[in-house]
Amino acid sequence: MPAVVKCPTCGKDVPWVQENKFRPFCSDRCKQIDLGAWAAEKYVIGGKPGETPSADLPEDEDD
C-alpha cells in the first residue's frame, strides 16, 4: 500500500506513487497555486541576504 500525504495547497489526501506526476500536490492546479505563491514572495527561506548555506558547514580537511 503506497504512502499517503496531504496536498500542501488544499490538504487533500494524495497517494505517493510514481504515476502521480504532480506529487506532492493533488493536481496541476494546486501545483500552480503553490508556484504562484513562491513567485509572489509569500514564502521565504530563512537567512540573511547574501549568506551562503555552506557557511554553517564544517571545513573540508582535505584542502
PQR file of N, CA, C, O and H, with PARSE charges and radii, in Angstrom:
ATOM      1  N   MET A   1       0.841  -1.186   0.000 -0.4000 1.5000
ATOM      2  CA  MET A   1       0.000   0.000   0.000 -0.0000 2.0000
ATOM      3  C   MET A   1       0.886   1.250   0.000  0.5500 1.7000
ATOM      4  O   MET A   1       1.779   1.368   0.839 -0.5500 1.4000
ATOM      5  N   PRO A   2       0.650   2.188  -0.935 -0.5600 1.5000
ATOM      6  CA  PRO A   2       1.509   3.381  -1.014  0.2800 2.0000
ATOM      7  C   PRO A   2       1.258   4.337   0.151  0.5500 1.7000
ATOM      8  O   PRO A   2       0.180   4.364   0.745 -0.5500 1.4000
ATOM      9  N   ALA A   3       2.285   5.111   0.450 -0.4000 1.5000
ATOM     10  CA  ALA A   3       2.152   6.152   1.463 -0.0000 2.0000
ATOM     11  C   ALA A   3       1.163   7.209   0.966  0.5500 1.7000
ATOM     12  O   ALA A   3       1.013   7.422  -0.237 -0.5500 1.4000
ATOM     13  H   ALA A   3       3.161   5.090  -0.033  0.4000 1.0000
ATOM     14  N   VAL A   4       0.502   7.855   1.902 -0.4000 1.5000
ATOM     15  CA  VAL A   4      -0.443   8.910   1.565 -0.0000 2.0000
ATOM     16  C   VAL A   4       0.013  10.180   2.260  0.5500 1.7000
ATOM     17  O   VAL A   4       0.288  10.173   3.460 -0.5500 1.4000
ATOM     18  H   VAL A   4       0.623   7.682   2.879  0.4000 1.0000
ATOM     19  N   VAL A   5       0.094  11.274   1.506 -0.4000 1.5000
ATOM     20  CA  VAL A   5       0.478  12.576   2.050 -0.0000 2.0000
ATOM     21  C   VAL A   5      -0.660  13.563   1.808  0.5500 1.7000
ATOM     22  O   VAL A   5      -1.557  13.299   1.007 -0.5500 1.4000
ATOM     23  H   VAL A   5      -0.129  11.280   0.532  0.4000 1.0000
ATOM     24  N   LYS A   6      -0.620  14.686   2.493 -0.4000 1.5000
ATOM     25  CA  LYS A   6      -1.602  15.744   2.289 -0.0000 2.0000
ATOM     26  C   LYS A   6      -1.066  16.718   1.243  0.5500 1.7000
ATOM     27  O   LYS A   6       0.105  17.095   1.280 -0.5500 1.4000
ATOM     28  H   LYS A   6       0.108  14.900   3.143  0.4000 1.0000
ATOM     29  N   CYS A   7      -1.923  17.121   0.315 -0.4000 1.5000
ATOM     30  CA  CYS A   7      -1.542  18.136  -0.669 -0.0000 2.0000
ATOM     31  C   CYS A   7      -1.206  19.409   0.101  0.5500 1.7000
ATOM     32  O   CYS A   7      -2.015  19.860   0.913 -0.5500 1.4000
ATOM     33  H   CYS A   7      -2.874  16.815   0.285  0.4000 1.0000
ATOM     34  N   PRO A   8      -0.032  20.001  -0.130 -0.5600 1.5000
ATOM     35  CA  PRO A   8       0.358  21.202   0.600  0.2800 2.0000
ATOM     36  C   PRO A   8      -0.568  22.398   0.350  0.5500 1.7000
ATOM     37  O   PRO A   8      -0.616  23.322   1.163 -0.5500 1.4000
ATOM     38  N   THR A   9      -1.291  22.387  -0.752 -0.4000 1.5000
ATOM     39  CA  THR A   9      -2.156  23.521  -1.091 -0.0000 2.0000
ATOM     40  C   THR A   9      -3.560  23.368  -0.538  0.5500 1.7000
ATOM     41  O   THR A   9      -4.075  24.283   0.104 -0.5500 1.4000
ATOM     42  H   THR A   9      -1.252  21.637  -1.412  0.4000 1.0000
ATOM     43  N   CYS A  10      -4.193  22.212  -0.780 -0.4000 1.5000
ATOM     44  CA  CYS A  10      -5.601  22.062  -0.391 -0.0000 2.0000
ATOM     45  C   CYS A  10      -5.839  21.076   0.736  0.5500 1.7000
ATOM     46  O   CYS A  10      -6.930  21.045   1.304 -0.5500 1.4000
ATOM     47  H   CYS A  10      -3.774  21.468  -1.301  0.4000 1.0000
ATOM     48  N   GLY A  11      -4.835  20.263   1.074 -0.4000 1.5000
ATOM     49  CA  GLY A  11      -4.969  19.320   2.166 -0.0000 2.0000
ATOM     50  C   GLY A  11      -5.584  17.984   1.791  0.5500 1.7000
ATOM     51  O   GLY A  11      -5.764  17.131   2.660 -0.5500 1.4000
ATOM     52  H   GLY A  11      -3.948  20.288   0.612  0.4000 1.0000
ATOM     53  N   LYS A  12      -5.908  17.778   0.531 -0.4000 1.5000
ATOM     54  CA  LYS A  12      -6.483  16.511   0.069 -0.0000 2.0000
ATOM     55  C   LYS A  12      -5.461  15.385   0.205  0.5500 1.7000
ATOM     56  O   LYS A  12      -4.268  15.613   0.003 -0.5500 1.4000
ATOM     57  H   LYS A  12      -5.761  18.471  -0.175  0.4000 1.0000
ATOM     58  N   ASP A  13      -5.910  14.169   0.546 -0.4000 1.5000
ATOM     59  CA  ASP A  13      -5.025  13.012   0.607 -0.0000 2.0000
ATOM     60  C   ASP A  13      -4.521  12.670  -0.795  0.5500 1.7000
ATOM     61  O   ASP A  13      -5.297  12.611  -1.749 -0.5500 1.4000
ATOM     62  H   ASP A  13      -6.879  13.984   0.710  0.4000 1.0000
ATOM     63  N   VAL A  14      -3.200  12.445  -0.904 -0.4000 1.5000
ATOM     64  CA  VAL A  14      -2.576  12.149  -2.191 -0.0000 2.0000
ATOM     65  C   VAL A  14      -1.715  10.905  -2.039  0.5500 1.7000
ATOM     66  O   VAL A  14      -0.797  10.893  -1.219 -0.5500 1.4000
ATOM     67  H   VAL A  14      -2.570  12.493  -0.129  0.4000 1.0000
ATOM     68  N   PRO A  15      -1.991   9.849  -2.816 -0.5600 1.5000
ATOM     69  CA  PRO A  15      -1.115   8.666  -2.749  0.2800 2.0000
ATOM     70  C   PRO A  15       0.260   9.004  -3.340  0.5500 1.7000
ATOM     71  O   PRO A  15       0.356   9.612  -4.407 -0.5500 1.4000
ATOM     72  N   TRP A  16       1.312   8.604  -2.636 -0.4000 1.5000
ATOM     73  CA  TRP A  16       2.686   8.875  -3.083 -0.0000 2.0000
ATOM     74  C   TRP A  16       3.117   7.748  -4.012  0.5500 1.7000
ATOM     75  O   TRP A  16       3.793   6.802  -3.608 -0.5500 1.4000
ATOM     76  H   TRP A  16       1.234   8.111  -1.770  0.4000 1.0000
ATOM     77  N   VAL A  17       2.700   7.882  -5.276 -0.4000 1.5000
ATOM     78  CA  VAL A  17       3.017   6.873  -6.282 -0.0000 2.0000
ATOM     79  C   VAL A  17       3.639   7.558  -7.490  0.5500 1.7000
ATOM     80  O   VAL A  17       3.365   8.728  -7.758 -0.5500 1.4000
ATOM     81  H   VAL A  17       2.150   8.650  -5.603  0.4000 1.0000
ATOM     82  N   GLN A  18       4.468   6.834  -8.211 -0.4000 1.5000
ATOM     83  CA  GLN A  18       5.169   7.402  -9.363 -0.0000 2.0000
ATOM     84  C   GLN A  18       4.202   7.897 -10.436  0.5500 1.7000
ATOM     85  O   GLN A  18       4.514   8.842 -11.161 -0.5500 1.4000
ATOM     86  H   GLN A  18       4.691   5.884  -7.994  0.4000 1.0000
ATOM     87  N   GLU A  19       3.047   7.277 -10.541 -0.4000 1.5000
ATOM     88  CA  GLU A  19       2.072   7.671 -11.554 -0.0000 2.0000
ATOM     89  C   GLU A  19       1.509   9.074 -11.326  0.5500 1.7000
ATOM     90  O   GLU A  19       1.019   9.705 -12.262 -0.5500 1.4000
ATOM     91  H   GLU A  19       2.793   6.510  -9.952  0.4000 1.0000
ATOM     92  N   ASN A  20       1.576   9.563 -10.088 -0.4000 1.5000
ATOM     93  CA  ASN A  20       1.085  10.906  -9.791 -0.0000 2.0000
ATOM     94  C   ASN A  20       2.179  11.915 -10.140  0.5500 1.7000
ATOM     95  O   ASN A  20       3.083  12.164  -9.343 -0.5500 1.4000
ATOM     96  H   ASN A  20       1.973   9.050  -9.327  0.4000 1.0000
ATOM     97  N   LYS A  21       2.088  12.485 -11.328 -0.4000 1.5000
ATOM     98  CA  LYS A  21       3.148  13.392 -11.787 -0.0000 2.0000
ATOM     99  C   LYS A  21       3.126  14.742 -11.076  0.5500 1.7000
ATOM    100  O   LYS A  21       4.038  15.546 -11.270 -0.5500 1.4000
ATOM    101  H   LYS A  21       1.354  12.283 -11.976  0.4000 1.0000
ATOM    102  N   PHE A  22       2.108  15.011 -10.259 -0.4000 1.5000
ATOM    103  CA  PHE A  22       2.018  16.282  -9.546 -0.0000 2.0000
ATOM    104  C   PHE A  22       2.445  16.180  -8.084  0.5500 1.7000
ATOM    105  O   PHE A  22       2.439  17.185  -7.373 -0.5500 1.4000
ATOM    106  H   PHE A  22       1.367  14.358 -10.102  0.4000 1.0000
ATOM    107  N   ARG A  23       2.819  14.972  -7.618 -0.4000 1.5000
ATOM    108  CA  ARG A  23       3.125  14.800  -6.201 -0.0000 2.0000
ATOM    109  C   ARG A  23       4.159  15.798  -5.724  0.5500 1.7000
ATOM    110  O   ARG A  23       5.092  16.064  -6.482 -0.5500 1.4000
ATOM    111  H   ARG A  23       2.824  14.156  -8.196  0.4000 1.0000
ATOM    112  N   PRO A  24       4.082  16.346  -4.590 -0.5600 1.5000
ATOM    113  CA  PRO A  24       3.168  16.037  -3.507  0.2800 2.0000
ATOM    114  C   PRO A  24       1.794  16.702  -3.647  0.5500 1.7000
ATOM    115  O   PRO A  24       0.959  16.595  -2.749 -0.5500 1.4000
ATOM    116  N   PHE A  25       1.565  17.372  -4.748 -0.4000 1.5000
ATOM    117  CA  PHE A  25       0.285  18.042  -4.968 -0.0000 2.0000
ATOM    118  C   PHE A  25      -0.724  17.064  -5.552  0.5500 1.7000
ATOM    119  O   PHE A  25      -0.354  16.035  -6.117 -0.5500 1.4000
ATOM    120  H   PHE A  25       2.243  17.459  -5.478  0.4000 1.0000
ATOM    121  N   CYS A  26      -2.022  17.401  -5.407 -0.4000 1.5000
ATOM    122  CA  CYS A  26      -3.065  16.512  -5.927 -0.0000 2.0000
ATOM    123  C   CYS A  26      -3.361  16.788  -7.396  0.5500 1.7000
ATOM    124  O   CYS A  26      -3.920  15.933  -8.083 -0.5500 1.4000
ATOM    125  H   CYS A  26      -2.323  18.237  -4.948  0.4000 1.0000
ATOM    126  N   SER A  27      -2.994  17.968  -7.887 -0.4000 1.5000
ATOM    127  CA  SER A  27      -3.326  18.333  -9.264 -0.0000 2.0000
ATOM    128  C   SER A  27      -2.378  19.415  -9.758  0.5500 1.7000
ATOM    129  O   SER A  27      -1.623  20.008  -8.988 -0.5500 1.4000
ATOM    130  H   SER A  27      -2.539  18.663  -7.329  0.4000 1.0000
ATOM    131  N   ASP A  28      -2.438  19.655 -11.065 -0.4000 1.5000
ATOM    132  CA  ASP A  28      -1.642  20.737 -11.650 -0.0000 2.0000
ATOM    133  C   ASP A  28      -2.087  22.084 -11.099  0.5500 1.7000
ATOM    134  O   ASP A  28      -1.265  22.981 -10.911 -0.5500 1.4000
ATOM    135  H   ASP A  28      -3.052  19.173 -11.690  0.4000 1.0000
ATOM    136  N   ARG A  29      -3.381  22.231 -10.839 -0.4000 1.5000
ATOM    137  CA  ARG A  29      -3.912  23.483 -10.295 -0.0000 2.0000
ATOM    138  C   ARG A  29      -3.253  23.812  -8.951  0.5500 1.7000
ATOM    139  O   ARG A  29      -2.791  24.933  -8.743 -0.5500 1.4000
ATOM    140  H   ARG A  29      -4.049  21.502 -10.991  0.4000 1.0000
ATOM    141  N   CYS A  30      -3.212  22.833  -8.041 -0.4000 1.5000
ATOM    142  CA  CYS A  30      -2.591  23.068  -6.735 -0.0000 2.0000
ATOM    143  C   CYS A  30      -1.096  23.344  -6.872  0.5500 1.7000
ATOM    144  O   CYS A  30      -0.542  24.165  -6.141 -0.5500 1.4000
ATOM    145  H   CYS A  30      -3.588  21.922  -8.210  0.4000 1.0000
ATOM    146  N   LYS A  31      -0.452  22.663  -7.802 -0.4000 1.5000
ATOM    147  CA  LYS A  31       0.979  22.891  -8.059 -0.0000 2.0000
ATOM    148  C   LYS A  31       1.209  24.332  -8.533  0.5500 1.7000
ATOM    149  O   LYS A  31       2.147  24.992  -8.085 -0.5500 1.4000
ATOM    150  H   LYS A  31      -0.902  21.996  -8.396  0.4000 1.0000
ATOM    151  N   GLN A  32       0.357  24.815  -9.433 -0.4000 1.5000
ATOM    152  CA  GLN A  32       0.486  26.174  -9.964 -0.0000 2.0000
ATOM    153  C   GLN A  32       0.175  27.228  -8.900  0.5500 1.7000
ATOM    154  O   GLN A  32       0.806  28.284  -8.875 -0.5500 1.4000
ATOM    155  H   GLN A  32      -0.405  24.279  -9.797  0.4000 1.0000
ATOM    156  N   ILE A  33      -0.783  26.954  -8.031 -0.4000 1.5000
ATOM    157  CA  ILE A  33      -1.087  27.883  -6.932 -0.0000 2.0000
ATOM    158  C   ILE A  33       0.131  28.041  -6.039  0.5500 1.7000
ATOM    159  O   ILE A  33       0.472  29.155  -5.642 -0.5500 1.4000
ATOM    160  H   ILE A  33      -1.296  26.096  -8.051  0.4000 1.0000
ATOM    161  N   ASP A  34       0.799  26.915  -5.715 -0.4000 1.5000
ATOM    162  CA  ASP A  34       1.994  26.955  -4.876 -0.0000 2.0000
ATOM    163  C   ASP A  34       3.123  27.716  -5.565  0.5500 1.7000
ATOM    164  O   ASP A  34       3.802  28.527  -4.936 -0.5500 1.4000
ATOM    165  H   ASP A  34       0.522  26.010  -6.037  0.4000 1.0000
ATOM    166  N   LEU A  35       3.324  27.455  -6.854 -0.4000 1.5000
ATOM    167  CA  LEU A  35       4.353  28.162  -7.613 -0.0000 2.0000
ATOM    168  C   LEU A  35       4.075  29.663  -7.619  0.5500 1.7000
ATOM    169  O   LEU A  35       4.994  30.467  -7.463 -0.5500 1.4000
ATOM    170  H   LEU A  35       2.772  26.796  -7.365  0.4000 1.0000
ATOM    171  N   GLY A  36       2.815  30.039  -7.800 -0.4000 1.5000
ATOM    172  CA  GLY A  36       2.439  31.451  -7.781 -0.0000 2.0000
ATOM    173  C   GLY A  36       2.720  32.103  -6.440  0.5500 1.7000
ATOM    174  O   GLY A  36       3.117  33.267  -6.384 -0.5500 1.4000
ATOM    175  H   GLY A  36       2.069  29.386  -7.928  0.4000 1.0000
ATOM    176  N   ALA A  37       2.517  31.358  -5.354 -0.4000 1.5000
ATOM    177  CA  ALA A  37       2.801  31.896  -4.023 -0.0000 2.0000
ATOM    178  C   ALA A  37       4.297  32.162  -3.861  0.5500 1.7000
ATOM    179  O   ALA A  37       4.688  33.169  -3.270 -0.5500 1.4000
ATOM    180  H   ALA A  37       2.194  30.413  -5.400  0.4000 1.0000
ATOM    181  N   TRP A  38       5.137  31.262  -4.387 -0.4000 1.5000
ATOM    182  CA  TRP A  38       6.588  31.498  -4.349 -0.0000 2.0000
ATOM    183  C   TRP A  38       6.939  32.725  -5.188  0.5500 1.7000
ATOM    184  O   TRP A  38       7.742  33.558  -4.767 -0.5500 1.4000
ATOM    185  H   TRP A  38       4.820  30.444  -4.868  0.4000 1.0000
ATOM    186  N   ALA A  39       6.340  32.839  -6.373 -0.4000 1.5000
ATOM    187  CA  ALA A  39       6.639  33.972  -7.263 -0.0000 2.0000
ATOM    188  C   ALA A  39       6.198  35.292  -6.640  0.5500 1.7000
ATOM    189  O   ALA A  39       6.833  36.325  -6.857 -0.5500 1.4000
ATOM    190  H   ALA A  39       5.687  32.162  -6.716  0.4000 1.0000
ATOM    191  N   ALA A  40       5.116  35.263  -5.868 -0.4000 1.5000
ATOM    192  CA  ALA A  40       4.623  36.475  -5.202 -0.0000 2.0000
ATOM    193  C   ALA A  40       5.350  36.730  -3.878  0.5500 1.7000
ATOM    194  O   ALA A  40       5.001  37.653  -3.141 -0.5500 1.4000
ATOM    195  H   ALA A  40       4.601  34.424  -5.691  0.4000 1.0000
ATOM    196  N   GLU A  41       6.359  35.912  -3.583 -0.4000 1.5000
ATOM    197  CA  GLU A  41       7.177  36.012  -2.371 -0.0000 2.0000
ATOM    198  C   GLU A  41       6.359  35.867  -1.100  0.5500 1.7000
ATOM    199  O   GLU A  41       6.652  36.502  -0.086 -0.5500 1.4000
ATOM    200  H   GLU A  41       6.643  35.163  -4.182  0.4000 1.0000
ATOM    201  N   LYS A  42       5.315  35.013  -1.160 -0.4000 1.5000
ATOM    202  CA  LYS A  42       4.549  34.705   0.051 -0.0000 2.0000
ATOM    203  C   LYS A  42       5.305  33.725   0.935  0.5500 1.7000
ATOM    204  O   LYS A  42       5.040  33.636   2.133 -0.5500 1.4000
ATOM    205  H   LYS A  42       5.078  34.498  -1.983  0.4000 1.0000
ATOM    206  N   TYR A  43       6.243  32.992   0.351 -0.4000 1.5000
ATOM    207  CA  TYR A  43       7.106  32.086   1.091 -0.0000 2.0000
ATOM    208  C   TYR A  43       8.519  32.639   1.025  0.5500 1.7000
ATOM    209  O   TYR A  43       8.912  33.231   0.020 -0.5500 1.4000
ATOM    210  H   TYR A  43       6.458  33.064  -0.623  0.4000 1.0000
ATOM    211  N   VAL A  44       9.278  32.451   2.085 -0.4000 1.5000
ATOM    212  CA  VAL A  44      10.683  32.850   2.086 -0.0000 2.0000
ATOM    213  C   VAL A  44      11.504  31.776   2.779  0.5500 1.7000
ATOM    214  O   VAL A  44      11.002  31.042   3.630 -0.5500 1.4000
ATOM    215  H   VAL A  44       8.958  31.970   2.901  0.4000 1.0000
ATOM    216  N   ILE A  45      12.748  31.696   2.410 -0.4000 1.5000
ATOM    217  CA  ILE A  45      13.683  30.791   3.056 -0.0000 2.0000
ATOM    218  C   ILE A  45      14.502  31.638   4.017  0.5500 1.7000
ATOM    219  O   ILE A  45      15.063  32.663   3.629 -0.5500 1.4000
ATOM    220  H   ILE A  45      13.157  32.292   1.719  0.4000 1.0000
ATOM    221  N   GLY A  46      14.567  31.214   5.258 -0.4000 1.5000
ATOM    222  CA  GLY A  46      15.253  31.985   6.289 -0.0000 2.0000
ATOM    223  C   GLY A  46      16.725  32.196   5.996  0.5500 1.7000
ATOM    224  O   GLY A  46      17.342  31.435   5.251 -0.5500 1.4000
ATOM    225  H   GLY A  46      14.111  30.382   5.574  0.4000 1.0000
ATOM    226  N   GLY A  47      17.268  33.221   6.582 -0.4000 1.5000
ATOM    227  CA  GLY A  47      18.682  33.535   6.424 -0.0000 2.0000
ATOM    228  C   GLY A  47      18.856  35.009   6.127  0.5500 1.7000
ATOM    229  O   GLY A  47      17.891  35.731   5.876 -0.5500 1.4000
ATOM    230  H   GLY A  47      16.767  33.839   7.187  0.4000 1.0000
ATOM    231  N   LYS A  48      20.075  35.431   6.159 -0.4000 1.5000
ATOM    232  CA  LYS A  48      20.384  36.826   5.869 -0.0000 2.0000
ATOM    233  C   LYS A  48      20.718  36.973   4.393  0.5500 1.7000
ATOM    234  O   LYS A  48      21.285  36.050   3.808 -0.5500 1.4000
ATOM    235  H   LYS A  48      20.859  34.845   6.363  0.4000 1.0000
ATOM    236  N   PRO A  49      20.386  38.105   3.766 -0.5600 1.5000
ATOM    237  CA  PRO A  49      20.740  38.309   2.360  0.2800 2.0000
ATOM    238  C   PRO A  49      22.237  38.126   2.140  0.5500 1.7000
ATOM    239  O   PRO A  49      23.049  38.653   2.901 -0.5500 1.4000
ATOM    240  N   GLY A  50      22.593  37.394   1.120 -0.4000 1.5000
ATOM    241  CA  GLY A  50      23.996  37.176   0.791 -0.0000 2.0000
ATOM    242  C   GLY A  50      24.650  36.053   1.574  0.5500 1.7000
ATOM    243  O   GLY A  50      25.794  35.696   1.293 -0.5500 1.4000
ATOM    244  H   GLY A  50      21.933  36.967   0.502  0.4000 1.0000
ATOM    245  N   GLU A  51      23.954  35.489   2.547 -0.4000 1.5000
ATOM    246  CA  GLU A  51      24.503  34.404   3.340 -0.0000 2.0000
ATOM    247  C   GLU A  51      24.429  33.108   2.532  0.5500 1.7000
ATOM    248  O   GLU A  51      23.382  32.790   1.968 -0.5500 1.4000
ATOM    249  H   GLU A  51      23.024  35.779   2.775  0.4000 1.0000
ATOM    250  N   THR A  52      25.512  32.374   2.474 -0.4000 1.5000
ATOM    251  CA  THR A  52      25.503  31.119   1.732 -0.0000 2.0000
ATOM    252  C   THR A  52      25.212  29.967   2.684  0.5500 1.7000
ATOM    253  O   THR A  52      25.677  29.976   3.824 -0.5500 1.4000
ATOM    254  H   THR A  52      26.363  32.633   2.932  0.4000 1.0000
ATOM    255  N   PRO A  53      24.453  28.984   2.234 -0.5600 1.5000
ATOM    256  CA  PRO A  53      24.134  27.855   3.101  0.2800 2.0000
ATOM    257  C   PRO A  53      25.369  27.115   3.602  0.5500 1.7000
ATOM    258  O   PRO A  53      25.338  26.550   4.695 -0.5500 1.4000
ATOM    259  N   SER A  54      26.448  27.105   2.835 -0.4000 1.5000
ATOM    260  CA  SER A  54      27.645  26.370   3.228 -0.0000 2.0000
ATOM    261  C   SER A  54      28.397  27.043   4.372  0.5500 1.7000
ATOM    262  O   SER A  54      29.334  26.455   4.912 -0.5500 1.4000
ATOM    263  H   SER A  54      26.472  27.564   1.947  0.4000 1.0000
ATOM    264  N   ALA A  55      28.013  28.254   4.755 -0.4000 1.5000
ATOM    265  CA  ALA A  55      28.702  28.966   5.825 -0.0000 2.0000
ATOM    266  C   ALA A  55      28.599  28.215   7.151  0.5500 1.7000
ATOM    267  O   ALA A  55      29.468  28.374   8.008 -0.5500 1.4000
ATOM    268  H   ALA A  55      27.252  28.732   4.317  0.4000 1.0000
ATOM    269  N   ASP A  56      27.566  27.407   7.340 -0.4000 1.5000
ATOM    270  CA  ASP A  56      27.384  26.681   8.581 -0.0000 2.0000
ATOM    271  C   ASP A  56      28.006  25.290   8.555  0.5500 1.7000
ATOM    272  O   ASP A  56      27.996  24.585   9.565 -0.5500 1.4000
ATOM    273  H   ASP A  56      26.860  27.278   6.644  0.4000 1.0000
ATOM    274  N   LEU A  57      28.544  24.895   7.410 -0.4000 1.5000
ATOM    275  CA  LEU A  57      29.124  23.557   7.294 -0.0000 2.0000
ATOM    276  C   LEU A  57      30.591  23.572   7.698  0.5500 1.7000
ATOM    277  O   LEU A  57      31.276  24.578   7.512 -0.5500 1.4000
ATOM    278  H   LEU A  57      28.552  25.467   6.590  0.4000 1.0000
ATOM    279  N   PRO A  58      31.080  22.464   8.249 -0.5600 1.5000
ATOM    280  CA  PRO A  58      32.495  22.416   8.631  0.2800 2.0000
ATOM    281  C   PRO A  58      33.397  22.427   7.400  0.5500 1.7000
ATOM    282  O   PRO A  58      33.001  22.006   6.314 -0.5500 1.4000
ATOM    283  N   GLU A  59      34.593  22.909   7.593 -0.4000 1.5000
ATOM    284  CA  GLU A  59      35.575  22.968   6.516 -0.0000 2.0000
ATOM    285  C   GLU A  59      36.022  21.560   6.140  0.5500 1.7000
ATOM    286  O   GLU A  59      36.065  20.671   6.990 -0.5500 1.4000
ATOM    287  H   GLU A  59      34.915  23.252   8.475  0.4000 1.0000
ATOM    288  N   ASP A  60      36.357  21.355   4.855 -0.4000 1.5000
ATOM    289  CA  ASP A  60      36.922  20.084   4.408 -0.0000 2.0000
ATOM    290  C   ASP A  60      38.353  19.994   4.922  0.5500 1.7000
ATOM    291  O   ASP A  60      39.105  20.966   4.869 -0.5500 1.4000
ATOM    292  H   ASP A  60      36.323  22.077   4.165  0.4000 1.0000
ATOM    293  N   GLU A  61      38.719  18.820   5.419 -0.4000 1.5000
ATOM    294  CA  GLU A  61      40.072  18.634   5.927 -0.0000 2.0000
ATOM    295  C   GLU A  61      41.041  18.222   4.843  0.5500 1.7000
ATOM    296  O   GLU A  61      42.243  18.139   5.093 -0.5500 1.4000
ATOM    297  H   GLU A  61      38.108  18.030   5.462  0.4000 1.0000
ATOM    298  N   ASP A  62      40.540  17.957   3.626 -0.4000 1.5000
ATOM    299  CA  ASP A  62      41.403  17.509   2.524 -0.0000 2.0000
ATOM    300  C   ASP A  62      42.048  18.658   1.786  0.5500 1.7000
ATOM    301  O   ASP A  62      42.882  18.412   0.914 -0.5500 1.4000
ATOM    302  H   ASP A  62      39.564  18.025   3.423  0.4000 1.0000
ATOM    303  N   ASP A  63      41.710  19.900   2.086 -0.4000 1.5000
ATOM    304  CA  ASP A  63      42.257  21.061   1.348 -0.0000 2.0000
ATOM    305  C   ASP A  63      43.715  21.276   1.592  0.5500 1.7000
ATOM    306  O   ASP A  63      44.302  22.208   1.042 -0.5500 1.4000
ATOM    307  H   ASP A  63      41.033  20.099   2.794  0.4000 1.0000
TER
END
